[in-house]
């Protein structure tokens, strides 16, 4: 499965099967970024990517059923599958911002992150 191959390196899980070109490119970029990123930034990016891939899988599953999701359900899925949250941590890396994990557990920061995603969805 493409998702498992994509997430393997980020979650430090073994993956023995051949990977498609785009996943190999992603892995190469992730390894390079990881060399200069703090462990916290690397972990936050990986977890945000996990949420993103979970959202993509959920989105695909929703469309494979005959049930039409509610607007709220669709928005919740899109908040994950839009791929915005991983970008926050790439910006954190690119600008050399070093923040402790506790900052991202703050309800105000979590609210700001969700608002950023919602603006993209609009």
Buried (B, 14 or more C-beta within 10 A) or exposed (E): EEBBBBBBBBBEEEBEEEBEEEBEEBBEEBEEBBEEBBEBBBBBBBBBBBBBBBBBBBBEEBEEEEEEBEEEEBEBBBBBBBBBBBBBBBEBBEEEEEBEEEEBEEEEBEEEBEEBBBEEEE
